[in-house]
């Protein structure tokens, strides 16, 4: 593709693309293609001017020019996005343009009698809305608007009434655009993050494929603890499916043959064969937008208080207007007060501040399901950590495989990887990656795989029972034994590693030694969180006392609990609630799910189990725990912004009412200032909460 550079600096260039008649779809496709270049950090294409602004890594100018030169719409296989932000922006830009154009044409071209008739006709919908509100016993903002317009019409001030309605129209368009943009930005940031899926072939075999390659009609396999990545119909199997992300239902619902299942929901028990109905990216986006708009999760207690206060202030505004007219007999003063209401600013700016904070969290690779979770995160004083995959590295490694009973090391690792790959967890992933690193292929030779929460997995191969899991599961629950004469080798297993035991037909056959290194940033993050107001930071793990104590000392947590079961973690959080404390739970496994659900804020690590991410209120997408510090700062700054908005709205609108009572501002002026302040506060609410946000975007 050809273009002419209009301006450039060390890491930014603006160029004109030599392409006549560029459409919105063309601009979207070109943006996607440019962003696929690793040296380009940001690309914005304007289809109307044919200009593109590209920000790139320093010293990579030639690479950017080559990527642009190599691009061709004819050879590109990039599909335009199903939901384009560009289309939304263009829609509302056009609406504002035509709204202003109609107003200018009406004032310049049409004679006064015709303008007056049009003004009366436009006033009727405002009057109807106000009457409907009054008939239902509500004193809403529509009553204030209609009262002001009616007073102006009765006094013969048709131009004033027209100006008021024009300003109300501009305000409505801007408010709708601002709110919808926040919703669209947030919905775009919320993705499934499922890359691969088990596809069932016609001969019954299962193959692991990229989710983008799955087509409608294909059958996929979804087992317990895994997320359903695509919409479809159950072809085989029975399961309990958690649909809270779509429906808000707190409990899992049964699904059997013929039942519909949706992308983003999670199989809690059982397994399903699903016939895919929608390919990746279709269907879920609209449901996410609907969920955001309708879910009460979006409303924090602060938002609710602001919304209720806005409704309660409407009678006071009406009262101030009535008293002004009663004492001054000046209808203009009374009408100017009617143009001021607290409702618009309070009810618009608060949700926008929350939605923008959630979107900003998304740019930091943090997915937040609702505003109340940000509020709770800011106000919590207790934080509970799981250990494995949370405080320790999310990618533990297999140091070695110690075999027993003359078993072959390669075969034992092959079998362990074959079983573990069905239930992704940090330790399970370590086993699978170790097998892949050694070039060990593992065909499906086992029967159904069952997962026993907080213990291990069990299956059978060639009629023999195979178990993989903890010491408690293998030796106490399953009653497995050591092969005769190998007690000394078993006792010599190193203490510094986590042990994953595997038994076949009741006898220990191998122990996989897992290195689970502490996250290098863990101690510093915990110290910083203490400084940000978290009073009690606790680690709870199913590991041994020895391992737990070592990790606790290294990280600086206030206390730790070892060898705990999932119900113990949830019980601890209930005890904290009884003491009046709000609690954050951070975990990554199936066994953390009860505690994540019980906590005021459940935070899941993205590399962990899908069910943990589904139940959690917040998911950290990137490696490391530093996102917890970012989240704490973001949530605290959000609450400061909401309270600042609250004070600004009350004080400025009270000032407008006072000016109206004194007769210093006519109704058109108060309408203009009121709408302008509402839009200004809303736009301010969309700005970054973290001071380093702009720097982060440029890195």
PyMOL commands that set and color helices and strands:
alter all, ss='L'
color gray80, all
select helices_A, chain A and resi 24-35+61-70+85-109+112-135+141-154+158-189+211-213+244-247+284-294+296-298+301-328+331-338+343-363+371-379+387-391+409-420+426-437+471-477+487-491+522-531+545-555+566-578+590-598+610-615+626-661+667-685+693-698
alter helices_A, ss='H'
color red, helices_A
select strands_A, chain A and resi 3-8+12-17+40-46+51-56+196-200+206-210+219-222+232-242+253-255+260-261+266-276+366-368+382-386+397-403+450-452+456-461+464-469+498-504+507-515+536-540+559-561+583-587+601-605+618-620
alter strands_A, ss='S'
color yellow, strands_A
deselect
rebuild
show_as cartoon
